[in-house]
Amino acid sequence: MRLLVIDGQGGGVGKSLIAAVKRLAPEQAVIAAGTNAQATAAMLRAGADLGATGESAIRYQCRHADVIAGVTGILHANAMLGEISPAIAAAVSLSEAQKVLVPLERCGLRIAGVGKQPLDSLIREAARMICALCGYPVDGSEQQKRGEST
């Protein structure tokens, strides 16, 4: 499965998401796509296998991804202080890939039914969803074997 993680600004959420996926499924290939070089570099340091930067690269990768992950703002034009262009938001939205989104309120989107949770908890849940979509079943016993808490 082709996993694409998209992030902007400093790349912190993307970095955390990639690190969590790699802990659960070290062999899963991850492509990091940043809206800027700093975000891409942070995701590469976290273990992404390949990295690309900018609108054109993100749009291209969205067409080829099986799973796209990031914050809810990647679906919203002008999110992340304007780093998510309308073209990026459209590419993510129109992609046939499964999307796993981390709901952050600072992107200006509110999702009913999703209460406030610590970011690390959201990252862990997103990583489990991604691994399941990519064919790596993850349950509580596997996390405990790796020394992670649930």
N, C-alpha and C positions, 0 to 999 in steps of 0.2 A: 504494500500500500504506500502511496505517495503522500506523505504528511507535510503540510505547509503550515508554518507558524508565522503569523504576521504581527508586527508591532511597530511602534513609532516612539517618539520622544527618546527616553534613555534606554528603552528595550527591557526594562525591569520585569514586566509581566511575562513577556515572551521568554526571557532568560529563565525565570522560575518555572514556567510551563515546560520548557525543553528539559531542564534538569530533572523535573518530576517524571516526565515520560521516560527519560534515559535510565532513571533508577528502576522503573518498573519493567522496561523492555529495552535493555541496552543495545540490542541488535536492530532496533527500529531506526531506519534512516529518517532524518529530519532536515527539511529545507527551511532555512530562516530567511524571511523577506522583511526587510526594514524599510520604513519610509525615509530613513536617513542612515548614514554610515555608523553613527554611534549605536543605534538600535541593532543594526545587523551585527556589529562587532560584539556587543553584549551577548547576543544569542549564539554566536559562534563560540565564544568563551564558555558558554554553558553546555556545549556539546553538539551543537548542530553540525551536520555533516557537510552542508553546502550553504552558502549565503549569497543573497542578491539584494541590491538596494535600488529603491526608486519606484516611481509609478509604473513605468514600462515593465520592469522585472516582476513586480507584484501582479500586474494584469496577466502577463504571460504564464506565471506559475499557477495562478488561479484556474486557468484553462486546463491544466494538466494534473491538478491535485485530486486525490481521492478523499482526503480529509483536510479541512482548513480549520485552524485554531487561532484564537486571539480574544481580545476583549470585545464586548458588544459593539463598541464604537467602530469597528472595521466595517460594519454594515451601514454606517451613518456618515453621509457626506459632511465634510468639514469638522469631523470629530478630531480629538487629540490636538486641539488648538489649530485646526486647519490642516494637519498633516494628512488626513484621509481625504483625498480628493474625491469629487463625484465619480470619476472614472474608477478609482480603486473600490469605492463602495459598490458600484455597479458590478464590477468584475467579481467581487466576493458574492454578491447577491445572486448573480446569474450563473455562477459556477454550479455544476451538477454535484460537486463534492459535498459530503456530509460536513456540517459546520458544528464545531464545539466552541461555544462562546462563554467567556468569563464575564458575568454581569457586574460591571463597575458603574456606580451611579455618576461618577464624574464625567462620563461621556454624554450626559444629558438624556439618557434613556432610562426609563423605569419599567421594570417587568413585574406585573402582578403575580403574586404567589411566590416570589423570591424574596425572602427576608434578608436582613443584614447578616452577613457571615464574615468571619475573618478571611482575608485574602488567601492565606495559606490553605485554609480549608477548601475554598473555591478552586484553587490550583490543583490540590490533590484529587478532588472530584473530577475536574476536567481531564486530568491525566489518566484517571481510571477509564473514563468514557472513551478517550482517544485510543488507549491500548485495546479496549474491547472492540472498537471499530476496526482497528488494524489487525485483529486476530490474536491478540495476546490477552487471554482471560486473566483477570486480576481479581482476587477475592481477599478477604481479610487475612487468611492464613498465609498467603504469599507475601503480603505486606509485612506480617510479623516476622517471617523468615528473613526478610531483608532489613529488619530492625526498625521499621517504620511504625508509627502509631496510627490508629484509625480515628 
